[in-house]
Amino acid sequence: MEIIKITHNKKQFLDLLLLGDEQENMIDAYLECGEMFVLNENGVMAECVVTKEADGIYELKNIAVYPQYQKQGYAKKLIQFLFDHYSDCQMMYVGTGAETSTVSFYEKCGFKKSHVVKNFFIDNYDHPIFEDGKQLIDMAYLKWKRNK
């Protein structure tokens, strides 16, 4: 298994990116300014995109694993890679649907609840977004802090 930084032609992974964020213009808003990594094990299995928000502060904007490889630890491996790769990272944020099982996944990876952006999915997407059979309305932000 290897994790590779993608610097050119990031949109070649659009099908995977859309699993993590299902509206292309939302992806376009962070894709080029973010750093993209893919997890490869006899082919690409997962990806993530991270932006630097300020000194020592990063945001995980997109993380996705192809459905046939989900629940095998690949997303967790990518997140641990990010914590190690960004040695200057003091805090990392991630946003997700407020009422989804994804919140507990991030908590298992060491993130803690931070804040909620009301109506984020209603205000920023041109169609209803569903996860776990529920329409997403609010964005829950979680944050990870490096232990000193």
OpenMM code with the backbone's topology and positions (N, CA, C; nanometers):
from openmm import Vec3, app, unit

residues = "MET GLU ILE ILE LYS ILE THR HIS ASN LYS LYS GLN PHE LEU ASP LEU LEU LEU LEU GLY ASP GLU GLN GLU ASN MET ILE ASP ALA TYR LEU GLU CYS GLY GLU MET PHE VAL LEU ASN GLU ASN GLY VAL MET ALA GLU CYS VAL VAL THR LYS GLU ALA ASP GLY ILE TYR GLU LEU LYS ASN ILE ALA VAL TYR PRO GLN TYR GLN LYS GLN GLY TYR ALA LYS LYS LEU ILE GLN PHE LEU PHE ASP HIS TYR SER ASP CYS GLN MET MET TYR VAL GLY THR GLY ALA GLU THR SER THR VAL SER PHE TYR GLU LYS CYS GLY PHE LYS LYS SER HIS VAL VAL LYS ASN PHE PHE ILE ASP ASN TYR ASP HIS PRO ILE PHE GLU ASP GLY LYS GLN LEU ILE ASP MET ALA TYR LEU LYS TRP LYS ARG ASN LYS".split()
positions = [
    Vec3(0.0839, -0.1181, 0.0000),
    Vec3(0.0000, 0.0000, 0.0000),
    Vec3(0.0883, 0.1243, 0.0000),
    Vec3(0.0493, 0.2221, -0.0819),
    Vec3(0.1218, 0.3493, -0.0848),
    Vec3(0.0224, 0.4641, -0.0932),
    Vec3(0.0629, 0.5777, -0.0386),
    Vec3(-0.0174, 0.6997, -0.0469),
    Vec3(0.0617, 0.7977, -0.1304),
    Vec3(-0.0006, 0.8460, -0.2380),
    Vec3(0.0661, 0.9273, -0.3388),
    Vec3(0.0032, 1.0662, -0.3428),
    Vec3(0.0881, 1.1678, -0.3447),
    Vec3(0.0392, 1.3052, -0.3604),
    Vec3(0.0121, 1.3298, -0.5086),
    Vec3(-0.1060, 1.3813, -0.5392),
    Vec3(-0.1446, 1.4120, -0.6771),
    Vec3(-0.1311, 1.5632, -0.6961),
    Vec3(-0.0485, 1.6027, -0.7910),
    Vec3(-0.0261, 1.7458, -0.8132),
    Vec3(-0.0865, 1.7967, -0.9437),
    Vec3(-0.1135, 1.7076, -1.0374),
    Vec3(-0.1698, 1.7477, -1.1668),
    Vec3(-0.2899, 1.6601, -1.1994),
    Vec3(-0.3809, 1.7154, -1.2789),
    Vec3(-0.4957, 1.6403, -1.3278),
    Vec3(-0.5739, 1.5712, -1.2148),
    Vec3(-0.6019, 1.6483, -1.1103),
    Vec3(-0.6750, 1.5943, -0.9952),
    Vec3(-0.8154, 1.5484, -1.0334),
    Vec3(-0.8711, 1.6086, -1.1362),
    Vec3(-1.0072, 1.5738, -1.1772),
    Vec3(-1.0174, 1.4346, -1.2393),
    Vec3(-0.9031, 1.3696, -1.2661),
    Vec3(-0.9103, 1.2317, -1.3136),
    Vec3(-0.9757, 1.1419, -1.2090),
    Vec3(-0.9819, 1.1888, -1.0849),
    Vec3(-1.0430, 1.1133, -0.9755),
    Vec3(-1.1813, 1.1679, -0.9392),
    Vec3(-1.2460, 1.2360, -1.0353),
    Vec3(-1.3754, 1.2998, -1.0073),
    Vec3(-1.4794, 1.1997, -0.9566),
    Vec3(-1.4819, 1.0798, -1.0114),
    Vec3(-1.5809, 0.9820, -0.9648),
    Vec3(-1.5646, 0.9533, -0.8160),
    Vec3(-1.4419, 0.9459, -0.7689),
    Vec3(-1.4145, 0.9226, -0.6272),
    Vec3(-1.4425, 1.0483, -0.5445),
    Vec3(-1.4013, 1.1631, -0.5951),
    Vec3(-1.4294, 1.2892, -0.5263),
    Vec3(-1.5793, 1.3102, -0.5050),
    Vec3(-1.6579, 1.2722, -0.6044),
    Vec3(-1.8039, 1.2901, -0.5944),
    Vec3(-1.8666, 1.1980, -0.4905),
    Vec3(-1.7987, 1.0930, -0.4507),
    Vec3(-1.8482, 1.0102, -0.3403),
    Vec3(-1.8387, 1.0852, -0.2077),
    Vec3(-1.7381, 1.1720, -0.1961),
    Vec3(-1.7178, 1.2491, -0.0739),
    Vec3(-1.7903, 1.3816, -0.0729),
    Vec3(-1.8221, 1.4338, -0.1900),
    Vec3(-1.8888, 1.5638, -0.2033),
    Vec3(-1.9603, 1.5598, -0.3373),
    Vec3(-2.0915, 1.5479, -0.3347),
    Vec3(-2.1610, 1.5120, -0.4583),
    Vec3(-2.1985, 1.6263, -0.5512),
    Vec3(-2.1388, 1.7426, -0.5349),
    Vec3(-2.1642, 1.8528, -0.6283),
    Vec3(-2.0306, 1.9058, -0.6799),
    Vec3(-2.0108, 1.8981, -0.8110),
    Vec3(-1.8804, 1.9282, -0.8702),
    Vec3(-1.8335, 2.0710, -0.8441),
    Vec3(-1.9230, 2.1693, -0.8472),
    Vec3(-1.8755, 2.3070, -0.8260),
    Vec3(-1.8286, 2.3286, -0.6818),
    Vec3(-1.8791, 2.2494, -0.5875),
    Vec3(-1.8297, 2.2572, -0.4493),
    Vec3(-1.6875, 2.1991, -0.4433),
    Vec3(-1.6633, 2.0920, -0.5155),
    Vec3(-1.5292, 2.0326, -0.5231),
    Vec3(-1.4331, 2.1310, -0.5885),
    Vec3(-1.4785, 2.1959, -0.6962),
    Vec3(-1.3943, 2.2921, -0.7674),
    Vec3(-1.3458, 2.4043, -0.6765),
    Vec3(-1.4252, 2.4375, -0.5748),
    Vec3(-1.3911, 2.5488, -0.4852),
    Vec3(-1.2661, 2.5202, -0.4010),
    Vec3(-1.2325, 2.3934, -0.3800),
    Vec3(-1.1151, 2.3624, -0.2976),
    Vec3(-1.0128, 2.2710, -0.3645),
    Vec3(-1.0461, 2.2115, -0.4763),
    Vec3(-0.9591, 2.1090, -0.5336),
    Vec3(-0.8213, 2.1622, -0.5716),
    Vec3(-0.8148, 2.2712, -0.6430),
    Vec3(-0.6845, 2.3207, -0.6900),
    Vec3(-0.6021, 2.3834, -0.5785),
    Vec3(-0.6662, 2.4432, -0.4787),
    Vec3(-0.5893, 2.5040, -0.3694),
    Vec3(-0.5550, 2.4024, -0.2614),
    Vec3(-0.6157, 2.2841, -0.2681),
    Vec3(-0.5886, 2.1809, -0.1693),
    Vec3(-0.4832, 2.0826, -0.2164),
    Vec3(-0.4314, 2.0063, -0.1224),
    Vec3(-0.3392, 1.8984, -0.1550),
    Vec3(-0.4197, 1.7692, -0.1582),
    Vec3(-0.3977, 1.6910, -0.2635),
    Vec3(-0.4723, 1.5673, -0.2835),
    Vec3(-0.3786, 1.4484, -0.2692),
    Vec3(-0.4299, 1.3462, -0.2014),
    Vec3(-0.3570, 1.2218, -0.1839),
    Vec3(-0.4488, 1.1061, -0.2221),
    Vec3(-0.3916, 1.0034, -0.2853),
    Vec3(-0.4674, 0.8817, -0.3138),
    Vec3(-0.3967, 0.7639, -0.2470),
    Vec3(-0.4781, 0.6721, -0.1995),
    Vec3(-0.4280, 0.5483, -0.1417),
    Vec3(-0.4355, 0.4431, -0.2510),
    Vec3(-0.3210, 0.3856, -0.2818),
    Vec3(-0.3102, 0.2899, -0.3916),
    Vec3(-0.2624, 0.1552, -0.3376),
    Vec3(-0.3372, 0.0530, -0.3681),
    Vec3(-0.2963, -0.0832, -0.3356),
    Vec3(-0.3460, -0.1695, -0.4514),
    Vec3(-0.2605, -0.1877, -0.5506),
    Vec3(-0.3006, -0.2540, -0.6759),
    Vec3(-0.4149, -0.1778, -0.7420),
    Vec3(-0.4087, -0.0466, -0.7369),
    Vec3(-0.5117, 0.0405, -0.7920),
    Vec3(-0.5579, 0.1393, -0.6860),
    Vec3(-0.6165, 0.2493, -0.7293),
    Vec3(-0.6630, 0.3523, -0.6367),
    Vec3(-0.7866, 0.3019, -0.5629),
    Vec3(-0.7838, 0.3171, -0.4330),
    Vec3(-0.8935, 0.2708, -0.3482),
    Vec3(-0.9619, 0.3862, -0.2750),
    Vec3(-0.8863, 0.4947, -0.2486),
    Vec3(-0.9387, 0.6049, -0.1673),
    Vec3(-0.8629, 0.7325, -0.2006),
    Vec3(-0.9222, 0.8452, -0.1625),
    Vec3(-0.8583, 0.9753, -0.1833),
    Vec3(-0.8958, 1.0686, -0.0707),
    Vec3(-0.8174, 1.1763, -0.0581),
    Vec3(-0.8535, 1.2857, 0.0322),
    Vec3(-0.7936, 1.4155, -0.0214),
    Vec3(-0.8579, 1.5261, 0.0188),
    Vec3(-0.8111, 1.6597, -0.0172),
    Vec3(-0.8078, 1.7428, 0.1106),
    Vec3(-0.6950, 1.8107, 0.1322),
    Vec3(-0.6751, 1.8909, 0.2527),
    Vec3(-0.6341, 2.0320, 0.2116),
    Vec3(-0.6903, 2.1316, 0.2811),
    Vec3(-0.6492, 2.2704, 0.2583),
    Vec3(-0.5825, 2.3244, 0.3840),
    Vec3(-0.4867, 2.4140, 0.3632),
    Vec3(-0.4250, 2.4842, 0.4760),
    Vec3(-0.5051, 2.6114, 0.4973),
    Vec3(-0.5633, 2.6260, 0.6156),
    Vec3(-0.6506, 2.7398, 0.6460),
    Vec3(-0.5745, 2.8546, 0.7108),
    Vec3(-0.4711, 2.8227, 0.7864),
    Vec3(-0.3860, 2.9210, 0.8543),
    Vec3(-0.2638, 2.8445, 0.9046),
    Vec3(-0.1690, 2.9151, 0.9638),
    Vec3(-0.0513, 2.8467, 1.0176),
    Vec3(-0.0956, 2.7425, 1.1193),
    Vec3(-0.0596, 2.6176, 1.0935),
    Vec3(-0.0908, 2.5094, 1.1852),
    Vec3(-0.2339, 2.4601, 1.1828),
    Vec3(-0.3173, 2.5163, 1.0942),
    Vec3(-0.4588, 2.4786, 1.0883),
    Vec3(-0.4930, 2.4299, 0.9474),
    Vec3(-0.5471, 2.3084, 0.9402),
    Vec3(-0.5829, 2.2451, 0.8139),
    Vec3(-0.7289, 2.2010, 0.8177),
    Vec3(-0.7849, 2.1791, 0.6982),
    Vec3(-0.9198, 2.1251, 0.6901),
    Vec3(-0.9226, 2.0092, 0.5906),
    Vec3(-0.9766, 1.8986, 0.6349),
    Vec3(-1.0005, 1.7829, 0.5486),
    Vec3(-1.1296, 1.8116, 0.4735),
    Vec3(-1.1160, 1.8437, 0.3451),
    Vec3(-1.2309, 1.8866, 0.2650),
    Vec3(-1.3055, 1.7708, 0.2015),
    Vec3(-1.2329, 1.6635, 0.1707),
    Vec3(-1.2951, 1.5519, 0.1004),
    Vec3(-1.2168, 1.4263, 0.1342),
    Vec3(-1.2884, 1.3211, 0.1655),
    Vec3(-1.2269, 1.1898, 0.1827),
    Vec3(-1.3290, 1.0888, 0.1336),
    Vec3(-1.2840, 0.9955, 0.0526),
    Vec3(-1.3767, 0.8967, -0.0031),
    Vec3(-1.3027, 0.7671, -0.0326),
    Vec3(-1.3757, 0.6586, -0.0170),
    Vec3(-1.3267, 0.5243, -0.0466),
    Vec3(-1.4273, 0.4604, -0.1411),
    Vec3(-1.3776, 0.3976, -0.2470),
    Vec3(-1.4692, 0.3275, -0.3373),
    Vec3(-1.5534, 0.2290, -0.2561),
    Vec3(-1.6826, 0.2178, -0.2893),
    Vec3(-1.7732, 0.1329, -0.2099),
    Vec3(-1.7220, -0.0091, -0.1847),
    Vec3(-1.6597, -0.0712, -0.2826),
    Vec3(-1.6145, -0.2096, -0.2644),
    Vec3(-1.4977, -0.2216, -0.1663),
    Vec3(-1.4353, -0.1089, -0.1292),
    Vec3(-1.3229, -0.1110, -0.0354),
    Vec3(-1.3576, -0.0474, 0.0994),
    Vec3(-1.4818, -0.0036, 0.1169),
    Vec3(-1.5221, 0.0613, 0.2419),
    Vec3(-1.5224, -0.0379, 0.3572),
    Vec3(-1.5087, 0.0178, 0.4771),
    Vec3(-1.5099, -0.0591, 0.6024),
    Vec3(-1.3922, -0.1569, 0.6123),
    Vec3(-1.2815, -0.1181, 0.5487),
    Vec3(-1.1592, -0.1990, 0.5561),
    Vec3(-1.0422, -0.1189, 0.6144),
    Vec3(-1.0709, 0.0006, 0.6665),
    Vec3(-0.9686, 0.0803, 0.7330),
    Vec3(-0.8918, 0.1770, 0.6458),
    Vec3(-0.9292, 0.1895, 0.5179),
    Vec3(-0.8519, 0.2765, 0.4279),
    Vec3(-0.8681, 0.4250, 0.4613),
    Vec3(-0.9883, 0.4681, 0.4946),
    Vec3(-1.0084, 0.6097, 0.5304),
    Vec3(-0.9316, 0.6426, 0.6581),
    Vec3(-0.9350, 0.5528, 0.7530),
    Vec3(-0.8610, 0.5743, 0.8778),
    Vec3(-0.7109, 0.5828, 0.8512),
    Vec3(-0.6607, 0.4980, 0.7598),
    Vec3(-0.5183, 0.5026, 0.7236),
    Vec3(-0.4829, 0.6373, 0.6591),
    Vec3(-0.5715, 0.6881, 0.5740),
    Vec3(-0.5472, 0.8196, 0.5130),
    Vec3(-0.5437, 0.9291, 0.6189),
    Vec3(-0.6360, 0.9250, 0.7120),
    Vec3(-0.6402, 1.0282, 0.8166),
    Vec3(-0.5133, 1.0216, 0.9016),
    Vec3(-0.4706, 0.9029, 0.9397),
    Vec3(-0.3475, 0.8908, 1.0182),
    Vec3(-0.2275, 0.9405, 0.9380),
    Vec3(-0.2260, 0.9125, 0.8081),
    Vec3(-0.1205, 0.9642, 0.7205),
    Vec3(-0.1180, 1.1171, 0.7259),
    Vec3(-0.2355, 1.1807, 0.7199),
    Vec3(-0.2417, 1.3273, 0.7236),
    Vec3(-0.1859, 1.3829, 0.8540),
    Vec3(-0.2218, 1.3214, 0.9656),
    Vec3(-0.1698, 1.3666, 1.0950),
    Vec3(-0.0171, 1.3583, 1.0974),
    Vec3(0.0380, 1.2541, 1.0380),
    Vec3(0.1836, 1.2372, 1.0340),
    Vec3(0.2482, 1.3296, 0.9307),
    Vec3(0.1855, 1.3405, 0.8135),
    Vec3(0.2412, 1.4189, 0.7030),
    Vec3(0.2503, 1.5674, 0.7375),
    Vec3(0.1449, 1.6207, 0.7978),
    Vec3(0.1429, 1.7634, 0.8329),
    Vec3(0.1953, 1.7800, 0.9753),
    Vec3(0.3261, 1.7705, 0.9897),
    Vec3(0.3866, 1.7767, 1.1230),
    Vec3(0.3662, 1.9126, 1.1888),
    Vec3(0.3391, 2.0158, 1.1095),
    Vec3(0.3125, 2.1484, 1.1652),
    Vec3(0.1653, 2.1657, 1.2044),
    Vec3(0.0835, 2.0652, 1.1765),
    Vec3(-0.0600, 2.0750, 1.2025),
    Vec3(-0.0864, 2.0693, 1.3525),
    Vec3(-0.1432, 2.1758, 1.4031),
    Vec3(-0.1856, 2.1791, 1.5432),
    Vec3(-0.3338, 2.1474, 1.5562),
    Vec3(-0.4092, 2.1773, 1.4493),
    Vec3(-0.5526, 2.1529, 1.4501),
    Vec3(-0.5990, 2.1200, 1.3093),
    Vec3(-0.6843, 2.0176, 1.2979),
    Vec3(-0.7432, 1.9823, 1.1694),
    Vec3(-0.8943, 1.9744, 1.1869),
    Vec3(-0.9644, 2.0391, 1.0949),
    Vec3(-1.1103, 2.0378, 1.0953),
    Vec3(-1.1621, 1.9468, 0.9853),
    Vec3(-1.2823, 1.8964, 1.0048),
    Vec3(-1.3543, 1.8233, 0.9012),
    Vec3(-1.5020, 1.8530, 0.9202),
    Vec3(-1.5723, 1.8712, 0.8089),
    Vec3(-1.7160, 1.8961, 0.8146),
    Vec3(-1.7918, 1.7800, 0.7536),
    Vec3(-1.9073, 1.7494, 0.8119),
    Vec3(-1.9909, 1.6402, 0.7624),
    Vec3(-2.1354, 1.6663, 0.8027),
    Vec3(-2.2249, 1.5857, 0.7526),
    Vec3(-2.3642, 1.5992, 0.7911),
    Vec3(-2.3796, 1.5826, 0.9410),
    Vec3(-2.4579, 1.6704, 1.0032),
    Vec3(-2.4682, 1.6739, 1.1490),
    Vec3(-2.5289, 1.5478, 1.2087),
    Vec3(-2.6184, 1.4848, 1.1404),
    Vec3(-2.6901, 1.3697, 1.1970),
    Vec3(-2.6567, 1.2411, 1.1214),
    Vec3(-2.5286, 1.2111, 1.1041),
    Vec3(-2.4903, 1.0934, 1.0257),
    Vec3(-2.3939, 1.0045, 1.1043),
    Vec3(-2.3778, 0.8830, 1.0574),
    Vec3(-2.2831, 0.7896, 1.1196),
    Vec3(-2.1387, 0.8337, 1.0943),
    Vec3(-2.1193, 0.9226, 0.9994),
    Vec3(-1.9843, 0.9708, 0.9697),
    Vec3(-1.9257, 1.0451, 1.0893),
    Vec3(-2.0111, 1.1112, 1.1669),
    Vec3(-1.9642, 1.1825, 1.2867),
    Vec3(-1.8927, 1.0845, 1.3796),
    Vec3(-1.9520, 0.9692, 1.4042),
    Vec3(-1.8885, 0.8725, 1.4956),
    Vec3(-1.7594, 0.8164, 1.4354),
    Vec3(-1.7520, 0.8019, 1.3030),
    Vec3(-1.6275, 0.7585, 1.2395),
    Vec3(-1.5157, 0.8582, 1.2704),
    Vec3(-1.5434, 0.9877, 1.2509),
    Vec3(-1.4398, 1.0879, 1.2783),
    Vec3(-1.4029, 1.0910, 1.4258),
    Vec3(-1.5001, 1.0709, 1.5137),
    Vec3(-1.4702, 1.0669, 1.6567),
    Vec3(-1.3763, 0.9498, 1.6881),
    Vec3(-1.3966, 0.8367, 1.6221),
    Vec3(-1.3078, 0.7213, 1.6425),
    Vec3(-1.1664, 0.7509, 1.5925),
    Vec3(-1.1534, 0.8451, 1.4997),
    Vec3(-1.0222, 0.8847, 1.4465),
    Vec3(-0.9571, 0.9948, 1.5300),
    Vec3(-1.0232, 1.0362, 1.6388),
    Vec3(-0.9634, 1.1357, 1.7281),
    Vec3(-1.0204, 1.2762, 1.7169),
    Vec3(-1.1188, 1.2975, 1.6305),
    Vec3(-1.1819, 1.4291, 1.6185),
    Vec3(-1.2868, 1.4458, 1.7285),
    Vec3(-1.3093, 1.5704, 1.7676),
    Vec3(-1.4131, 1.6029, 1.8655),
    Vec3(-1.5045, 1.7090, 1.8056),
    Vec3(-1.6288, 1.7097, 1.8471),
    Vec3(-1.7247, 1.8063, 1.7931),
    Vec3(-1.6774, 1.9480, 1.8210),
    Vec3(-1.6913, 2.0333, 1.7205),
    Vec3(-1.6471, 2.1722, 1.7316),
    Vec3(-1.7656, 2.2684, 1.7246),
    Vec3(-1.8304, 2.2743, 1.6079),
    Vec3(-1.9414, 2.3673, 1.5896),
    Vec3(-2.0298, 2.3199, 1.4746),
    Vec3(-2.1441, 2.3847, 1.4581),
    Vec3(-2.2405, 2.3491, 1.3539),
    Vec3(-2.2677, 2.4717, 1.2681),
    Vec3(-2.2731, 2.4517, 1.1366),
    Vec3(-2.3149, 2.5576, 1.0434),
    Vec3(-2.4572, 2.5225, 1.0001),
    Vec3(-2.5514, 2.6006, 1.0482),
    Vec3(-2.6931, 2.5757, 1.0197),
    Vec3(-2.7219, 2.5914, 0.8712),
    Vec3(-2.8050, 2.5027, 0.8181),
    Vec3(-2.8551, 2.5075, 0.6804),
    Vec3(-2.7464, 2.5006, 0.5733),
    Vec3(-2.6282, 2.4542, 0.6076),
    Vec3(-2.5185, 2.4519, 0.5106),
    Vec3(-2.5564, 2.3785, 0.3829),
    Vec3(-2.6133, 2.2597, 0.3944),
    Vec3(-2.6435, 2.1797, 0.2764),
    Vec3(-2.7601, 2.2372, 0.1971),
    Vec3(-2.8521, 2.3023, 0.2631),
    Vec3(-2.9652, 2.3675, 0.1957),
    Vec3(-2.9166, 2.4914, 0.1193),
    Vec3(-2.8287, 2.5680, 0.1839),
    Vec3(-2.7824, 2.6948, 0.1256),
    Vec3(-2.6770, 2.6788, 0.0166),
    Vec3(-2.6019, 2.5674, 0.0153),
    Vec3(-2.4866, 2.5558, -0.0744),
    Vec3(-2.4973, 2.4500, -0.1835),
    Vec3(-2.5993, 2.3682, -0.1793),
    Vec3(-2.6147, 2.2633, -0.2806),
    Vec3(-2.7428, 2.2849, -0.3594),
    Vec3(-2.7375, 2.2507, -0.4879),
    Vec3(-2.8531, 2.2758, -0.5751),
    Vec3(-2.9540, 2.1618, -0.5741),
    Vec3(-2.9312, 2.0616, -0.4896),
    Vec3(-3.0245, 1.9487, -0.4769),
    Vec3(-3.0130, 1.8933, -0.3354),
    Vec3(-3.1144, 1.8255, -0.2881),
    Vec3(-3.1057, 1.7661, -0.1545),
    Vec3(-2.9972, 1.6590, -0.1483),
    Vec3(-2.9227, 1.6588, -0.0392),
    Vec3(-2.8164, 1.5621, -0.0154),
    Vec3(-2.8647, 1.4672, 0.0947),
    Vec3(-2.8508, 1.3369, 0.0693),
    Vec3(-2.8948, 1.2374, 0.1667),
    Vec3(-2.7780, 1.1503, 0.2090),
    Vec3(-2.7760, 1.1152, 0.3362),
    Vec3(-2.6794, 1.0197, 0.3897),
    Vec3(-2.7494, 0.9418, 0.4996),
    Vec3(-2.7246, 0.8147, 0.5060),
    Vec3(-2.7913, 0.7271, 0.6033),
    Vec3(-2.9436, 0.7394, 0.5930),
    Vec3(-2.9951, 0.7689, 0.4734),
    Vec3(-3.1387, 0.7790, 0.4524),
    Vec3(-3.2011, 0.9078, 0.5020),
    Vec3(-3.1183, 1.0025, 0.5490),
    Vec3(-3.1693, 1.1298, 0.6006),
    Vec3(-3.1170, 1.2447, 0.5152),
    Vec3(-3.2040, 1.3451, 0.4960),
    Vec3(-3.1584, 1.4639, 0.4239),
    Vec3(-3.0646, 1.5444, 0.5132),
    Vec3(-2.9507, 1.5829, 0.4570),
    Vec3(-2.8550, 1.6655, 0.5304),
    Vec3(-2.8982, 1.8108, 0.5242),
    Vec3(-2.8965, 1.8750, 0.6386),
    Vec3(-2.9318, 2.0174, 0.6463),
    Vec3(-2.8144, 2.0949, 0.7051),
    Vec3(-2.7750, 2.0601, 0.8266),
    Vec3(-2.6676, 2.1310, 0.8955),
    Vec3(-2.5340, 2.0587, 0.8772),
    Vec3(-2.4265, 2.1369, 0.8735),
    Vec3(-2.2904, 2.0823, 0.8656),
    Vec3(-2.2327, 2.0816, 1.0068),
    Vec3(-2.1893, 1.9645, 1.0522),
    Vec3(-2.1207, 1.9526, 1.1802),
    Vec3(-1.9709, 1.9573, 1.1542),
    Vec3(-1.9018, 2.0451, 1.2228),
    Vec3(-1.7561, 2.0494, 1.2147),
    Vec3(-1.6981, 1.9793, 1.3358),
    Vec3(-1.5969, 1.8987, 1.3096),
    Vec3(-1.5218, 1.8333, 1.4150),
    Vec3(-1.3775, 1.8794, 1.4023),
    Vec3(-1.3044, 1.8753, 1.5145),
    Vec3(-1.1655, 1.9169, 1.5087),
    Vec3(-1.0778, 1.8173, 1.5836),
    Vec3(-0.9578, 1.8028, 1.5314),
    Vec3(-0.8535, 1.7212, 1.5925),
    Vec3(-0.7451, 1.8156, 1.6370),
    Vec3(-0.6974, 1.7990, 1.7603),
    Vec3(-0.5874, 1.8812, 1.8120),
    Vec3(-0.4693, 1.7910, 1.8443),
    Vec3(-0.3530, 1.8360, 1.8003),
    Vec3(-0.2303, 1.7605, 1.8299),
    Vec3(-0.1978, 1.7750, 1.9788),
    Vec3(-0.1675, 1.6615, 2.0403),
    Vec3(-0.1243, 1.6649, 2.1801),
    Vec3(0.0159, 1.7223, 2.1864),
    Vec3(0.0369, 1.8103, 2.2786),
    Vec3(0.1678, 1.8759, 2.2883),
    Vec3(0.2660, 1.7910, 2.3631),
] * unit.nanometer
topology = app.Topology()
chain = topology.addChain("A")
for resn in residues:
    res = topology.addResidue(resn, chain)
    for name in ("N", "CA", "C"):
        topology.addAtom(name, app.Element.getBySymbol(name[0]), res)
